Every structure is written in C-alpha cells, then in structure tokens.
Amino acid sequence: MTDTPGYADALSELDTILRELEGSDVDVDRLAERVARASELITVCRDKITTADLQIRQVTADLDAAADVDPES
C-alpha cells in the first residue's frame, strides 16, 4: 500500500468492495485481491481512529489539567 487514503476515501472504497462482494456476479479471479485490499483499508481506518482518539484524549487531558490549576497560585 503505497498511497494511504484518508479515512473517508478508505471507507468509501471499503463500501465499494463490500457491494462487489455482495453482488451475485463476484469475479472469483479477483476475490482474493479485493479481500486483501479491504483488509488494508480496514487497517488504515483503525489506525486513523486510534490516532484521532489519542489526540482527543490529549486535548481533553490538557483542558482538564488547565481547569485544575489553582488561579491563586
């Protein structure tokens, strides 16, 4: 995977692959390729969600720490 898509693009491509796989005319010759690509895209989405979660936790921790500072100090 050389070009990492953004979350929305990865999700859109996953949706396209899912529709292909659910169709009655699944190309068996491409099946393994499409499943492998779906696996890559799922990893991209999970990584992006994890990164966003960590960033959000850091921001909220910083806000909590700022709120806990005694203004009279």
C-alpha positions as CSV (number, residue, x, y, z in Angstrom):
1,M,0.0,0.0,0.0
2,T,2.0,3.0,-1.2
3,D,-0.7,5.7,-1.2
4,T,-2.6,5.8,2.1
5,P,-6.1,7.2,1.6
6,G,-7.8,9.4,4.0
7,Y,-10.5,7.9,6.3
8,A,-13.4,9.0,4.2
9,D,-11.8,7.7,1.0
10,A,-10.9,4.4,2.6
11,L,-14.4,4.0,4.0
12,S,-15.9,4.7,0.5
13,E,-13.6,2.2,-1.1
14,L,-14.5,-0.4,1.5
15,D,-18.1,0.2,0.8
16,T,-17.5,-0.3,-2.9
17,I,-15.6,-3.5,-2.3
18,L,-18.4,-4.7,0.0
19,R,-21.0,-4.1,-2.7
20,E,-18.9,-6.0,-5.2
21,L,-18.6,-9.0,-2.8
22,E,-22.3,-9.0,-2.0
23,G,-23.2,-9.0,-5.7
24,S,-24.3,-12.1,-7.5
25,D,-21.6,-11.7,-10.1
26,V,-18.5,-11.8,-7.9
27,D,-15.4,-12.2,-10.0
28,V,-13.7,-15.1,-8.3
29,D,-10.4,-14.4,-10.0
30,R,-10.3,-11.0,-8.2
31,L,-11.9,-12.2,-5.0
32,A,-8.6,-12.6,-3.0
33,E,-7.3,-9.3,-4.3
34,R,-10.4,-7.4,-3.2
35,V,-10.4,-9.1,0.2
36,A,-6.7,-8.2,0.7
37,R,-7.4,-4.6,-0.3
38,A,-10.3,-4.5,2.1
39,S,-8.0,-5.7,4.9
40,E,-5.5,-2.9,4.1
41,L,-8.3,-0.3,4.2
42,I,-9.7,-1.6,7.5
43,T,-6.1,-1.2,8.9
44,V,-6.0,2.3,7.6
45,C,-9.3,3.2,9.2
46,R,-8.4,1.6,12.5
47,D,-5.1,3.5,12.6
48,K,-6.8,6.8,11.8
49,I,-9.4,6.2,14.5
50,T,-6.7,5.3,17.1
51,T,-4.7,8.4,16.2
52,A,-7.7,10.6,16.5
53,D,-8.6,9.0,19.8
54,L,-5.2,9.6,21.2
55,Q,-5.2,13.3,20.0
56,I,-8.6,13.8,21.5
57,R,-7.6,12.3,24.8
58,Q,-4.5,14.5,24.9
59,V,-6.6,17.6,24.2
60,T,-9.1,16.8,26.9
61,A,-6.3,15.9,29.4
62,D,-4.7,19.3,28.7
63,L,-8.1,21.0,29.2
64,D,-8.6,19.1,32.5
65,A,-5.1,20.0,33.7
66,A,-5.7,23.7,32.9
67,A,-9.0,23.6,34.7
68,D,-7.3,22.0,37.8
69,V,-4.7,24.8,38.0
70,D,-5.4,27.0,41.1
71,P,-5.8,30.6,39.8
72,E,-4.4,32.0,43.1
73,S,-1.1,30.2,42.7
